[in-house]
Amino acid sequence: MPNSQEERTAVPLERQSSYELVEPMLAATTDPRGLVRFMHDKARLSDREIATAMGTHAGTVRRWRSNKAKHMPRDIGPLDNMRVIVALLVNSGVVSVEEAGGFLRSRVVPPNDDIPLTLFAMGDEGFHRVREVAQSFVDGILVRRQLSERIPTSR
């Protein structure tokens, strides 16, 4: 009977969980280009959404994602804050990476139903507000409704 280590190595790549596949980019990183690409490609954030969080323009984010970019952001704080929130949500098993991107663009932060991406540009204060809400999802204080449980809209 194989031990748990042998079983883990025998799992084909396509059958591994999304956590195992994305974990390297969710770990602390000093690669802003890779992180911008990850947020764009895996979390499905647009260049404009990333730019909102970074306090810059969509064209700048597009250049950061390209291989030809010579300059990267000087302050990657907001980008790292996005990484921390996505890692918190995904690594806890609450949502997928793409759903974590949806969290970042949704009106979920009380008291004004603020959008997390807009709060990251505020610095630490905004980040702490977003982290508090994300932690509430992880702790089960705020419960995400399943699609079938949502109230239908009137036509």
Secondary structure, DSSP 8 states (H G I E B T S, - for coil): ---HHHHHHHS-GGGS-HHHHHHHHHS----HHHHHHHHHHTS---HHHHHHHHTS-HHHHHHHHSTT-----S--HHHHHHHHHHHHHHHTTSS-HHHHHHHHHSS-BTTTTB-HHHHHTT-HHHHHHHHHHHHHHHHTSS----GGGS-----
